[in-house]
Amino acid sequence: MGERLELGPLELKVLEVLWQRNRAATVRNVQPSFPRLAYTTLMTTLDRLYRKGVLRRFRLGRAFGYEPRCSRDELFGQMVSGRVAELLAACGDSTVLLSTLVEAVGHADAELLDELEALVRAERARLKWEEK
């Protein structure tokens, strides 16, 4: 996948359908989930997701079959990681960004702060191990 992955609303909805199916799908398999969309619109959307590196594509009879390259959590993790890296690079004072992130996590769920703290410790340990 590219460094900066941008997905539109329809692309996200199509991905959700594919993740729910949990198996490869053709345009015709996906179409019932989008009764108001033209077949060609779905075909273009699946092709665009393939070209962005989000989907695998292979021959399935006379049609193409599509399946996600990764899970929903993995994809959104990659997307968030890319955005955070961009913000850190663009931000003059990364402390502001980090404190905003910690505050947002705390507002969402106080228990997430404990998870965040554990993740920070694990990342520090990984970096120390790599230095050796």
N, C-alpha and C positions, 0 to 999 in steps of 0.2 A: 504494500500500500504506500501511497505517496506520503511525503512529509506532512502536508496540510490537507487532510481529508475533509471535504465539504459534502454534506449529504442534504438533499432537499426533503421536504415533507413526504412526497410520494415515495422517494427512495427509501425512507425510513419505514413507511407503512409496508412496502413490498418486503423489506428485510424482516419485519415482524412476522409476516405471513410465512416466509421461508423458515424462520426459526421455530415457529409453531408446528410446521409440518414435520420438521426433524428428518427430512429426506429430500432428495433432489426433486425438482419440479420443472415442468415446462411452462411456457406462457399459458397454455390451455389449462394447466393445473391451477395456476394462480388467478386466472381470470374470474372465477366465481366469487372471489373475495372483493372484486372491484367491478360490480355489474354495470356501472355507469361509464367505465373507461373503455376506450377502443382497444382492441387486441394489439394494434400497432403501437399504441402508447405504452402498454405494458412491455412489449417486446423491446422498445427503445430504452425503457427504464432498466430492464434487466441487463441489456447490453451495456448501458452506461455504468451500472454497478460492477459488471465484469471488467470493463476497461479501467475502472478506478481501483481494481484489485480486491474488491470486497467479496466477489463471488468467484467460484470455480465454474467453468463451462465445459461441457462435453457433449458428444453426440448421444442422443437417446432416440433411436429409430431415425425418423426423418427430421426430428426437431432437436433443439438444444435443450439439455438439462442444466439447471443451475442449482448450486447449493452454496451457503455461506462458507467463507474460508475460516471463520472463527465464530466463537459464541458472542452473544449480545454483550456480555460483560467485558470480554476481551476487546471488542471493537470500541465500545464507549471508553474503556480505559485508555486505549491508544489515542483516541480523539482528545480526551481531557489532558493526557500527558503532553501532547503536542501543543495544546493551547496554553497550558501552564508554563511550558518551556519558553514559548513566545512572549508571554507576559513577563516572565523573569528577565528575559533578555532586553525587553523594552522598558522595563521599570527602572527608574533611577535608584530607588530605595526598595529593595526586595523585602525588607521588613514589613512594609505596609501591605504588600501582597500576601505575605505569609500570615500576618496577624488577621487579615480579612478572611483568609481561608480557615484559620483556626476558629474564629468567631462564627463563621457560617456553619462549620461542622458542629460546634457547640449548640447553636440555635436549632439545628436539625435534630440532633439526638446527643445528649450528654455522654452516653455510652460510647459513641463514635470517637469521642476524644481519647478514651482509653485505647481504642483500636489504633488511632492515629499515633499515639505515643509509642505503642508496641511496634508499629511499622517504622517509625523513625529509629528506634533502637535497632531493629533488624537491619535497616539500611546502613546504619553506622557500622555495625558488625561486618556486613558484607564488604563495605569499602575498606575497612581495616584489613580484612582477609586478603583482598585484592592487592593491597599495597605490599604485602609480604612476598 
